[in-house]
Amino acid sequence: MKGKTNTVDNQQSVSISSYLNTNIQKGLDENEVVQRQKVFGLNEIEKQKRKSFFQMFLSQLGELMSMLLFSKTSYSL
C-alpha cells in the first residue's frame, strides 16, 4: 500500500511543480524570484486594524444577549 501512496505523492508533486513552473529540487533562481515579486508582490500578510476596547464594548451593546442581560439586571435593581 505504501508504494501506491508514494507514487501518487510523486505524481502530485510533479504536476504541482510543473503548474507552478518551478523545480522541486533546486527551487527558484534569483531572477525568477525578482520577476514573481514584481508580478505578485512580497509574501506578506497585511496587518488589520484592531478595534479598541471602547469600540468592542459599543458593538456588544447592540447584541441580543447583552440586551437581555442588561434588561434582567435593571429589574433586579
TATA-V403337 format. One record per residue. N is the residue number from 1. RES is the residue in three letters. SS is DSSP state (2 for helix, 1 for strand, 0 for the rest). Layout:
BEGIN
N&RES&SS + N&RES&SS
END
This chain:
BEGIN
1&MET&0 + 2&LYS&2 + 3&GLY&2 + 4&LYS&2 + 5&THR&2 + 6&ASN&2 + 7&THR&2 + 8&VAL&2 + 9&ASP&2 + 10&ASN&2 + 11&GLN&2 + 12&GLN&2 + 13&SER&2 + 14&VAL&2 + 15&SER&2 + 16&ILE&2 + 17&SER&2 + 18&SER&2 + 19&TYR&2 + 20&LEU&2 + 21&ASN&0 + 22&THR&0 + 23&ASN&1 + 24&ILE&0 + 25&GLN&0 + 26&LYS&0 + 27&GLY&1 + 28&LEU&0 + 29&ASP&0 + 30&GLU&2 + 31&ASN&2 + 32&GLU&2 + 33&VAL&2 + 34&VAL&2 + 35&GLN&2 + 36&ARG&2 + 37&GLN&2 + 38&LYS&2 + 39&VAL&2 + 40&PHE&2 + 41&GLY&0 + 42&LEU&0 + 43&ASN&0 + 44&GLU&0 + 45&ILE&0 + 46&GLU&0 + 47&LYS&0 + 48&GLN&0 + 49&LYS&0 + 50&ARG&0 + 51&LYS&0 + 52&SER&0 + 53&PHE&2 + 54&PHE&2 + 55&GLN&2 + 56&MET&2 + 57&PHE&2 + 58&LEU&2 + 59&SER&2 + 60&GLN&2 + 61&LEU&2 + 62&GLY&0 + 63&GLU&0 + 64&LEU&2 + 65&MET&2 + 66&SER&2 + 67&MET&2 + 68&LEU&2 + 69&LEU&2 + 70&PHE&2 + 71&SER&2 + 72&LYS&2 + 73&THR&2 + 74&SER&2 + 75&TYR&2 + 76&SER&2 + 77&LEU&0
END
